[in-house]
Amino acid sequence: VGSVRCVQETGINAEYMGIINFSMSWIIWILILLVILAFLMLIYFVRQPYSLYKLVSQKGYRKITIFEGDSEVDVPVPYLLTDENYKVDLSIVVPCYNECSRFPPTLKETYKYLEDLTKRENLKIEMVLVNDGSKDGTWDMIKKMSKDYQHDGVMKIRGVSVNPNSGKGNAVRMGFLYSKGNQILMIDADGATEISDYERLSSYLKDSTTASGEGIAIGSRRKKAAGIENKIERTFIRNFVSKVFNILTRILIGLSIEDTQCGFKLFTRKTARIVTIQHLERWSFDCELLYIAGQKRIPVEEVPVTWHEVEGDAKISVLTDSLKMLRDIIAIRFLYTFRFWKLSDSLTKQFPSYSFTCLLYTSPSPRDRG
């Protein structure tokens, strides 16, 4: 009986040990796979044009055109990086990609509001429209608007064109660099957020700005407040992906913000310079800017805004863009943690001011010539 029991126990132990060995082998393979993925991700981000270094150092990489009034202008150093006081209270930056049909109604609504605002507050306002390599007539539309509004008493329009298309994140960065305002407001071209909510954000920003002039106020579609009603009508899968993404940003990069992707954000002029540290150029750039702000202890106020779904936005693929954003979030944590990307890096530190002439007026690459 004892020998039978011993044999049974030996068999059970052997089976148990077999399960452990099998599980350990799977864990090891998973860890190896994660290391390989991390290595491939590192190679991808190092080789991709996410750093401003390629913008400035490689001739012909990007062609940047500044249009103001009725002609192209030379801007040796972007306005944001100078110490000059341009006496502009607010710059509104609008990234545009194929927006010929959607932007004119947004401009009409924005102008009507700003007309009233300038009368009440006596503000000097400008709008910076960034053409991100559009394939329709967006750039011609922007130039026409710049001419039409050059002597306007409510606001002036400056056009910035980036070719080839480089992503919303880079378009916003370029818009910030060529803004003169003491406050810089980023909005979407579709007008999904009520422009009148600027005053709400401005109030929060003024209350939270540090003594050194640092601060950000961001619009939130999830925050609740009296008098604000948001009608967010999205598919189940898009809502699900949005919630998962929000959870991942909390876990991976520590953002305790309910809505990182709302395209309505207000920066003080000094804080806006963090775009010179920014590497990501597409949809995840918001998360990187907020991560940088958090690491630098810049106060970020999340403010409820009025928002409505705008039809006809086919620029986002829920599956592919979600995977890219997940990749970017992991990259933010990985590359900043291991100091491949550094918070101390910026365009102003890496390159002297005169290098911006290379950024602005490089000869176009063959694919840009028409």
N, C-alpha and C positions, 0 to 999 in steps of 0.2 A: 504494500500500500504506500509506504514511504517513497519507494522508488518511482511509483506511478505519479504520486503528487509532485515529486521533484522534476520528473519529465514534463508534467503539465506546466509547472511554474517556469521551467526553462523555456518551454514553447511560448508561453505568454510574454516572458521578458524579451525573447528574440523577436516576437511580433511587435512588441512595443518599441524596441530599439530600431526595428526596421521602419516603423512609422516616423520616429524621430529623425532617423537618417534621411528618409525621403523628404521630410519637411525642411530639414536643414539644407539639403541640396537645392530645393526650390528657392529658399531664402537667399542662398548664395548666388544663384543664377539671377534672381531679381535685383540683388545689389549690384552685380556685375553689369546688368542691363542699364540700371540707373546711372552708374558711373559712365558707361559708354554714351548714354543720352546726354549727360551733363557735358561730356567732352565734345560731342558733336554740336551741342548748343553753343558752347564757348567758341568753337571754330566758326559757327554760323554768324554769331554776333560780332566777332572780331573782323570777319571778312565783309560783313554787310555795311552799307553806308549810313550807319546810325550815328557816327561821330561827326561833329562839325569839322574835324580835321580834313576830311575829304572835300568838304564844301570849300574850304579855304586853300588847301594845298595843291589840289589836283586841277590843273588847267582844263577847262571845258567840261567839268563834271556837272555843274549846274549853271544855267543862265538866269540871272536875276535882273529884272527891269523895273525901275521906279518911274511912275507916271504921275505928275502933279500939275493941276491946272490944265494946260493944253499941250504939254510936251513932256518928253522924258527928261529926267533930271539926274545930275551926278551927285551921289551921296557918298563921299569918301569913307565916312564912319557912320554906322547906323545911329539914328537919333537916340535910341535907348541907352547907348553906351557912352554918350557924352554927358558932361556935367552942366550943359547949358539949360537954362530955364526957358522953355519955349512958350510959357504962359498959356498953355492949353490945359483945360481942366479935365477933359475926358476924351480918350481915344476909344473908338468902338472897332474892334477887329473882327472881320467876317471872312472865314475861309470859304472859297467858292470853287466848286468843281462841276462844270456843266450846269450852271444855275440861271441860264437865260430866262427860263419860264417861271422859276420859283422866287427869285430874288426881287424883281420889281415890286410885287405886292408888299414884301417885307420892308423894302425901302420906303414905300409910301406910308406905311403904318409907323415906322420908326421916325420918319421926318415929322409927321404930325405930332407925335409925342415930344420930340426934341424941340420943336417950335414953341410948344407950351412951356417946356422946362426952361429954355433959355430966357423966356420972358419973366418967369417966376424967380429964377435963381441967378440970372445974368452970367451964364456959363459960356465958355468958349469950347466948342466941341468939334471933333473931326472924326471921320469914318475912314478906316483903312481896309480896303477890299483886296483880298489876296486871291489871285487867279492861280490855281494849282494845276497847271498844265491841261486846262480844259480843251475839249475837242470841238465844242460848239462855238458860239460867238460871245462867250462870257468876257473875254479880255476886251473886245471891241465895246461891249456894253459898259464895262468899268471905265474905259477911257472916255466914253461919251458922258458918263455921269460926272467924271472928274472935271470935264470942261463945263458942263451945265451948272455945277455947284461951286466953281472957283471963286465967284464973287458973292456967294450966298451969305446972308447974315446969320443963319441958323447953324450951319455946319459946312465944312469943306470935305472933299473926298480925295484920298490919295490911293492910287492903284499900285499894287505890287504883283509882278508876274513871275512865277517860278516854272521853269521848264527844264527837264520833263516833269511829269506828275511825280510828286514825292510823298504824298500823304497829308492828312489833316494836321497831324502833329507838327510837321515841318512848316505847313502853311500858317498855322497859328504862330509858330516861332518867328517866321519872317515878318508877319504882321506886327508882332510885339517889337521886334528890332527897329521897325520903321514907324513907330508911334511916338508922338510928342507929348502925350497927355500925362498929367500927374496921377490919374487913375486910368487903367486899361481894362476895358470890358470885352470879353470874348463872347460872341453870340453865334448861333447857327444861321445859315442863309435861309432856312425854311420858315423862320419866325415862329417856331413851336413854343417858345417861351415869350410871355408878354414883356415887351420892352419896358413897360412902366415899372416892372419889378426892379429896375436898376436902382431906384431910390431906396427900396427896402435893403438891397445889398449894400449900398453906399452907407446907409445909416449903421448897419452892423459893422462894416469895415472901419468906419471912423471911431466907433466905440472900442474896437479890439486892436487897432493898430498900435504897435509898440513905439516907444520913444525914438527908436532909430528909424521909424518909417516902414516897418515890415508888417504885412498883413494880407490875407486872402479871404474873400467871401464867395462862397459857391452856392449856386442854386440847387435846390433839392426837390425832386418830384415826389419823394416819399415822406418828407416832413409835413406834418399837419399844422394848419394855423387857421384862425377865424377868417372867413371871407375868401379863402382860397380853395378852389375845387379843381382837381385834376382828373381829366377823363382819359385814363390810359387803357386803350383797347388794343391788346396784343394777343397773339396766339399763346396757347398754353406752353409750347416749347420755348418761345422767346422769353416769357415770364420766368420759366424754370431756369433757363440758362442765366438770366439776369441775377436771380437769387443765388445760384451756385457761384457765379463770378464774385458777387458781393462777399460771400462767405470766404472764398479763396483769398481775396484781397486782405481780409482781416487776418487770416491764418498765416499767409505767406509773407506779407509786407507790413502787417500791423496797422492797416488803415481802419480806424473806427469811424468811418464815414458811410452813411446809408446810401448815398447816390454819388458815385465818383464820375459817372459818365454824362451827367447833364451838361449840355454845351453852353452854359450861362455862368461865367466865372469872372469875378472882379479882383484885380490885383492893384496894389500900390505900385508906383513906378519903380521903386527900389526892389521890391519883391519880384517884379516881372523879369528882372535880370537872371532869375534862375533858369530861364530858357537857354542860357548859354551853357548850362551844365547838361541839359536834356539830351538824351541819345535817341529815344524812340521817336519815330516819325509818323506812325499811323495811329490806329484807334486807341492804343494803350497809353498814349503820351500823358493823358490826364493823371493816371495812376503814378507815373514816374514823377511828375511835377509835385503831386501831393506827398509822395514818399520823400522827395528832396526837402519839401517844406517841413515835414515832420522831423527829419533828421537835423534840420537847422533850427528847430524850435520856433518856426514861424507860425503864428496863430492862424488857424483856419476856422472860419465860421460857416456852418451849414444853414442856409436860409431857405424857408419854403417859398416856392414860386408857382405861378400859374402856368400850366403847361398843357398842350393838347397835341394829340397825334396828328401828323401831317401825312397825307396820302402821297404815294408816288415815290417814296424813298426806297429805291431798289439797289442802293449802293452797299448795303450790308448783307452778307451771306451769314445766316445764323450759325451754321455749322463750321465753315472754314474760318470765318473771322473770330469765332469763339475759341477755336483751337489756337489761332495765332495770338489772341489776347492771353490765353493761358500760358503759352510759351513765353510771352513777354513778361508776365507777372513773375514767373519762375526766374527769368533772366534778371529782372530787377533785384530780386533777393540774392541770387547767386553772384552776379557780377559786382554789385556794390559790396556784398559781404566779403568777397575775396579780393576786393580793391582792383579789379580789372577796370571798373568805372569808379571814379573818385569824386566825392563831393567838392573837393578842392579844385577839380578840373573845370575850366570854363574857357570860352573863346577869348575872353579878355586876358586870361592868364597865359594861355598857350601861344597866342599870336599877338604881335603889336598891332596898333590901330591901322597902320598903313596896309596890313595884309588884307583888309576888307576890300581894297580895290580889286584884288583877285577874285573875291567872292562875288562882287557886283558885275564886273565887266570882263569876265572870261569869254574867250571865243567859243561859240557853240560847238558841241561835238557833232560828228557826222549825222547822227540820228535826229539832231535838232534842226539841221539845215533843211530848208524847204524851197 
